[in-house]
Amino acid sequence: MKRLHQNQKTGRGPKAARGRVPTHSELQEHRAAISKVLRVVACSPHDLQPILDTILDNATRLCRANLGILFLFEGTGVRLVARKGPSRYVQLFHQADVIPIAPGTPIARLVRDRSPVHIADLRTDQSYLQRAPLVVTTVELACARTVLLVPMLKDDELIGAIGVFRSQVRPFSNKEIELITDFAAQATIALEITRSEQQYRDAQIALAHANRVATMEQLTASIAHEIKQPLTGAVTHGGAGLRWLTKQPPEIEEARQSVEHLIKDVNRIRDIIDRIHSFVKKDARRTETFDINEAILEVLTFVHGEVIKNGVNVQTHLAEHLPRIQGDRVQVQQVVLNLIINAIQAMSGLIEGKRELHISTANSASEAVRVGVRDSGPGLNAANLQRLFEAFYTTKPNGMGMGLSICRSIIEDHGGRLWVSGHESQGALFQFTIPAK
């Protein structure tokens, strides 16, 4: 097969530059490169940056290049999302910057033909001679001479491209162009899987946030009651402190104690507001190590007023010395809150019998922490048990049918399991497990 001439482009798509069977060592190298990308996808399924960096790193290694860029198309421009080269070049562009595609540049040619663009010497290319900014920067700051741009196509849609450069005039061989083109095609699949997963997770986060806000709206009266108590205490202690100070002679010690009580009340208000704020704000998932018992006790402060209003007797059986769990504390608290609210609502119609809510934690045999929420309500029939976690299925007159579906998604996303069973006497028992750290 003939070698490509200077500034000549390859044919279109992954089948370009065919005609020679790759050697065993080349195939092994190609497979190793893809394996590295897939391993990063498995280890960081929700983080694009390590995947983008690994794709570019292996692309430059496959064809013996010492510089490289990976960019994604956005509208009429490109965003550089991974770079390999001198620090002065790497730091020049911010990832948030969308760079317009100038006519006649190598990227414009790639967009036009949707096939690899191979330039033996970028200094002699018309785009450099016409001083196209990105091309000039690539030549003069990255010291790039020989350039190969390979498209990343999904269903014939151009989503991005890999660019590899050599700092000397040394054109890429047909076999190198073929290897990098095939690698780009497979890397695109891995990248799109991760992007789809990220979009799904973003939708989950938005839905979970909406559910949290809706739940807190139901608890407005209870939260107001929780804040009103320490506010009243602060006013009382503040007034008492003033009275002690205006006495003749002033009762300094009594005034000091009143101020200490006032500070305690104000701190309690601040803590309640901070918890509410952290619970309802919309954030990406935050992974941390935390104590499940402490997280449950915080949730109980949200529902204290609701418990009193509905005449519910809450009993907690929280096991000591539980291992800490790892995950998003707010999301796990959301699950606990949803289960508690559901239990209170299930008992709200009881005319006879006690309204009891049992919350328990325990070690699970499978190296996990188990949480249980049991009520003394009317229970669930077999048909409800089968469909309870389906999206949009609800047994409540005004329910949306999303709470338990979201809860199950959250727990499964943490590597655990959520299920329900009828209690031996009455009511329902919801339980979930989360692997211990």
Salt bridges, closest charged atoms under 4 A:
GLU26 OE2 - ARG20 NH2 3.21
GLU26 OE2 - LYS175 NZ 2.93
GLU29 OE2 - ARG64 NH1 2.85
ASP57 OD2 - ARG61 NH2 2.81
ASP57 OD1 - LYS84 NZ 3.05
GLU74 OE2 - ARG79 NE 2.54
ASP113 OD2 - LYS9 NZ 3.52
ASP113 OD1 - ARG112 NE 3.06
ASP121 OD1 - ARG145 NE 2.84
ASP125 OD2 - ARG109 NH2 2.55
GLU140 OE2 - ARG131 NH2 3.11
ASP156 OD1 - ARG12 NH2 2.98
GLU176 OE2 - ARG166 NH2 3.01
GLU178 OE2 - ARG18 NH1 2.57
ASP182 OD1 - ARG18 NH2 3.15
GLU192 OE1 - LYS154 NZ 3.52
GLU192 OE2 - ARG195 NH1 3.13
GLU197 OE2 - HIS46 ND1 3.71
GLU226 OE1 - ARG268 NH2 3.69
GLU226 OE2 - HIS304 ND1 2.67
GLU253 OE2 - ARG256 NH2 2.38
GLU260 OE2 - ARG256 NH1 2.23
ASP265 OD2 - HIS237 ND1 3.04
ASP271 OD1 - ARG270 NH2 3.63
ASP283 OD2 - LYS281 NZ 3.57
GLU288 OE2 - ARG286 NH2 3.97
GLU298 OE2 - ARG329 NH2 3.07
GLU306 OE2 - LYS309 NZ 3.54
GLU320 OE1 - HIS321 NE2 3.87
GLU356 OE1 - HIS358 NE2 3.43
GLU390 OE1 - ARG387 NE 3.20
ASP413 OD2 - ARG201 NH1 2.91
ASP413 OD2 - ARG285 NH1 2.89
